[in-house]
């Protein structure tokens, strides 16, 4: 199997850890590009990996800076799924449904082989 890894400029330049704050921000930007824009470009997709009108977007907008405090990731302002805004009531329903499904016991047919007792 062939795997393609698309890295940000920061990784390509081999910069080490412990850089100043602008360096950390740049690494975050590079990491985001590695997970979004670079794969979209590799796949030839112009409607993905960017924030622009008409693009396919899964996006979370926060009310506070997560670089200052990781807990700020819970201060969600708006969520977009496939380019459509999800209002808070719908987002709450979606999360409730996901949590309920996660709590349901898994049937043996869907459990991994090790869980079913397979010695392989």
C-alpha positions in Angstrom: 0.0 0.0 0.0 1.3 3.4 -0.9 0.8 6.3 1.6 1.2 9.9 0.7 2.2 12.3 3.4 1.9 16.0 2.8 3.8 18.0 5.3 3.8 21.7 6.2 6.7 23.9 5.4 7.8 23.9 9.1 8.3 20.2 9.1 10.1 20.3 5.8 12.5 22.9 7.1 13.2 20.7 10.2 12.7 23.4 12.8 13.0 22.2 16.4 10.7 22.6 19.4 10.8 25.4 21.8 10.5 28.3 19.3 9.0 31.6 20.3 5.2 32.1 20.2 5.1 33.2 16.5 7.0 30.0 15.7 4.4 28.0 17.6 1.6 29.8 15.8 3.3 29.0 12.5 3.5 25.3 13.4 -0.2 25.4 14.2 -0.9 27.0 10.8 1.3 24.4 9.1 -0.4 21.6 10.9 -3.8 22.9 9.8 -2.6 23.2 6.2 -1.3 19.6 6.5 -4.7 18.4 7.5 -6.8 20.5 5.2 -5.4 22.5 2.3 -2.4 20.3 1.3 -4.5 17.1 0.9 -7.2 19.0 -1.0 -4.5 20.3 -3.4 -3.0 16.9 -3.8 -6.4 15.5 -4.7 -7.1 18.4 -7.1 -10.1 19.6 -5.0 -10.7 23.4 -5.1 -13.9 23.1 -3.0 -12.1 21.7 0.1 -9.3 22.8 2.4 -10.1 26.5 2.2 -12.5 28.9 3.9 -14.3 30.7 1.1 -17.8 31.0 -0.3 -18.9 27.8 -2.1 -16.2 25.6 -0.4 -17.1 22.4 1.3 -16.4 23.1 5.0 -16.5 21.4 8.4 -15.5 24.3 10.6 -15.7 25.3 14.3 -15.5 28.9 15.2 -14.5 29.7 18.8 -15.2 32.7 21.1 -11.7 32.5 22.7 -8.2 31.7 21.6 -7.3 28.0 22.1 -3.6 28.9 22.0 -4.0 30.8 25.3 -5.9 28.0 27.1 -6.9 24.6 25.6 -10.2 24.9 27.6 -11.2 27.6 25.1 -11.9 24.8 22.6 -15.2 24.4 24.5 -16.2 28.0 23.8 -18.0 27.2 20.6 -19.6 30.0 18.7 -20.6 28.4 15.4 -20.2 25.0 13.7 -20.4 24.4 10.0 -20.8 20.9 8.6 -20.4 20.5 4.8 -20.6 24.2 4.5 -23.9 24.6 6.3 -24.2 26.3 9.7 -25.5 24.1 12.5 -27.6 26.0 15.0 -27.0 25.4 18.7 -30.2 23.4 19.2 -29.4 21.1 16.3 -25.8 20.7 17.5 -27.1 19.7 20.9 -29.5 17.1 19.4 -26.6 15.7 17.2 -24.3 15.4 20.2 -27.0 13.8 22.3 -27.6 11.2 19.6 -23.9 10.5 19.2 -23.5 10.0 22.9 -26.5 7.7 23.1 -25.1 5.5 20.2 -21.7 5.4 21.9 -23.4 4.0 25.1 -25.2 1.2 23.3 -23.6 -2.2 23.7 -21.8 -3.5 20.6 -23.1 -6.7 19.1 -20.5 -9.5 18.9 -20.6 -9.4 15.1 -19.3 -5.8 15.1 -16.8 -6.3 17.9 -13.1 -6.7 17.0 -11.8 -10.3 16.8 -9.8 -10.0 20.0 -12.9 -9.0 21.9 -14.9 -11.9 20.5 -12.3 -14.3 21.8 -10.5 -15.1 18.6 -7.0 -16.3 19.3 -5.7 -14.9 16.0 
